[in-house]
Amino acid sequence: MQIPLDKPIEANHIRFIPSEGKDGKEARAAIRKRFPGRARITGDASGRFVIGKIYDVSSTGASVIVDDMLPWKKVVKLDIDIFHNGRRFVFTVQAVPVYSVLVSGSGYKFGFQFGPPTPEASKTLGALMESDSA
């Protein structure tokens, strides 16, 4: 199922997961792995985009460092390109930025939660998560 980029997100498309639980510990169930890579973030129909550096990836989302602030809780398209262990992993998913943190000297680290992936994106993301992280 594709989420339209020009319409408001519906609650049934993406389930928001808080980054920390009540006791201050990590609330995300999916394992995150560090991979070097790039992300192209496209947020509107005009085709304008932002390039960011991948910080970590999980089966449900990714953290990306960018130079400028992005709109919150707006559906964007993430084109992710990771080269790891001699293999290139490229996939596209729709996602929503659910948190951001100012990273001193590096810009902003955004946490993106993936929407429903395509079968091709699921296959690539599964292969990436099965590989050893950097």
C-alpha angles and dihedrals in degrees: 000000000000120000110219112241094212098053132072115268117257120223093238093059099064129019111214115226118197114235093226132035127222092275093052094254126125110285098189112105096200119087114244122215130194115238129166111238150110135262128202110206117201115184109172144026092262090079094238112148144181125220117220140176119248112240100177140338135210133175089264103040151336141240115228129184115219134173098235139037118270129206113273125241093359120132112252135175115243118201103193123196118183127171110199134160092351094309131104118222114195125172141149125221137167112241145168125228104235101172142010136194129191108242111204110246093354107070125239129338111215125194111216122196113209122234121217105313126223116249090256092051090047091052094048093044091049092052090048093050091049091056123084115269125237 
